[in-house]
Amino acid sequence: MAVKIRLKRMGSKKAPFYRLVVADSRYPRDGRFIEEIGYYDPTKEPSVVSVDAEKAKAWIAKGAQPTETVKSIFKKNDIL
């Protein structure tokens, strides 16, 4: 089972809001997930990010791979 940490798109058309979730890579983008670890709102200025760092580090230690976008969010918040 390949586990990814990725963004789940929420919100209405032209007003995206994302949740950071841990999901099996075989599931669709907005489908089933294992655990929610935070959120990201790019529509605000500056963009709002909230991540549970303990859960994120625990999942990375278990072998979960963050996507490129999530990896950059983690670097900005000093999680990686």
N, C-alpha and C positions, 0 to 999 in steps of 0.2 A: 504494500500500500504506500504510494508516494503522497506524502502530506505536504501541502503548500500553505504558506501564509500569504493571503491575497486580499484584494479589495472586492467588496460586494456592493454593487451600485444600488442606491436607494434614491428617493426624491422624485420630483416630477420632471417633465420634459424641460430641458435647458436650465434646470436647477439641480445639478447632481449633488449627492451626499453619499459618502462611502463609509462602510463599516469594515474594519480589519478583522478578517475571520481566518480560522484554521480549517482547511477543508481537504478532502481527498481530491487529488488532481483529476480524477475521472468524473467528478460531479460538475454540472454547469456553473457558470460564473455566479448567478444569483440563486443557485439551488441550495441543496442540503449542505450543512457545514457542521463541524465538530464543536467549535467554541468561538465565541466572539471575544476579541481582546482589545478593541478600541474603535475609534471613529476618526474620520478625516473629512473636513468641510472646506473645499477649495473656493466656495463662493464668497466667503467672508474675507475681509482685508485687514490684517494678514490672515492667511488660512489657519483654521483651527484644527489642531491635532491633539487627540487624547489617546494614549496607549498605556495599557497595564504592562509595565516593563518586566515585572516578575514573571507574568504568564508568557510573554514573548520570549524571554531568555530560556524559560523552561521548555517551551516547544522547540526552540532552535537546538537546545541540548539533546532533545529526543530525536532530532534528525529532520525537523520540518524545514523546508527551503523557502525563504521569502522571494517573492517576485522582484523584478528590478525596481518597480515603483515603491513597493513596501520597503525594500532595502534602502532606498534613498530617504524615505520618511524616517526609518530607524536611525540612519546616520545623522540626520538633522536633530534628532532627539537623544543622541548619545546612547542608544541601546545596543548598537553593534560596535 
